[in-house]
Amino acid sequence: QAQQRVLRILLVLAGHEGDGVAQSAIARAIKASDSRAFNDLRNLAEAGFVEKLANGNWRLGPKPVQIALAHQTGLARLKAQVEEIQ
């Protein structure tokens, strides 16, 4: 359940890189208490998945971008291997 909650937080934050999302709005979106959402956000922040903005809102941190770039690099390597075989 906790893992599903933090995954939903990441989905809620996607697309809100500018102003972020208020903690209370995140809590409502994931159907959790404000304190539970805060604990989840704090854990995600510690791992680099989210960050708190100066305005108090939250947004995705650098870790999801790093994962996406590593995935893209892996796909490019795989494509090169397939092209070599062809």
C-alpha positions in Angstrom: 0.0 0.0 0.0 2.8 2.4 0.9 4.6 1.7 -2.4 1.4 2.3 -4.4 1.0 5.6 -2.6 4.4 6.9 -3.4 4.0 5.8 -7.1 0.8 7.7 -7.2 2.6 10.8 -5.8 5.1 10.6 -8.7 2.2 10.5 -11.1 0.5 13.5 -9.4 3.7 15.6 -9.7 4.4 14.8 -13.3 3.8 17.8 -15.4 4.0 20.3 -12.5 7.7 21.1 -12.7 7.2 24.9 -12.6 5.1 25.7 -9.5 4.8 22.2 -8.1 1.8 20.9 -6.2 0.7 21.8 -2.7 1.0 19.0 -0.1 -2.7 19.1 0.7 -3.6 18.6 -3.0 -1.2 15.7 -3.2 -2.8 14.2 -0.1 -6.2 14.5 -1.6 -5.1 13.1 -4.9 -3.6 10.0 -3.3 -6.5 9.7 -0.8 -4.2 9.9 2.3 -3.9 12.1 5.3 -1.7 15.2 5.1 0.8 13.7 7.5 1.1 10.5 5.6 1.6 12.4 2.4 4.3 14.5 4.1 6.1 11.3 5.3 6.0 9.8 1.8 7.2 13.1 0.3 10.0 13.3 2.8 11.2 9.8 2.0 10.9 10.5 -1.8 12.9 13.7 -1.3 15.7 11.9 0.6 16.0 9.5 -2.4 16.0 12.4 -4.9 12.7 11.6 -6.5 11.0 14.9 -5.3 12.0 18.3 -4.0 10.3 21.0 -2.0 10.1 24.4 -3.7 10.5 27.8 -2.0 6.8 28.3 -2.3 6.2 25.2 -0.2 4.9 23.1 -3.1 6.5 19.8 -4.3 7.8 18.8 -7.7 9.7 15.9 -9.2 13.4 15.9 -8.4 16.3 14.8 -10.6 16.1 11.1 -10.0 13.2 10.3 -12.4 15.0 12.2 -15.1 18.2 10.3 -14.5 16.2 7.0 -14.7 14.6 8.2 -18.0 17.9 9.1 -19.5 19.5 5.7 -18.4 16.5 4.0 -20.0 16.9 6.0 -23.2 20.6 5.1 -23.3 19.8 1.5 -22.8 17.3 1.5 -25.7 19.8 3.2 -27.9 22.4 0.5 -27.2 19.8 -2.2 -27.8 18.9 -0.6 -31.1 22.5 -0.4 -32.2 22.9 -4.1 -31.4 19.9 -5.0 -33.5 21.1 -2.9 -36.4 24.5 -4.6 -36.2 22.8 -8.0 -36.4 20.7 -6.9 -39.4 
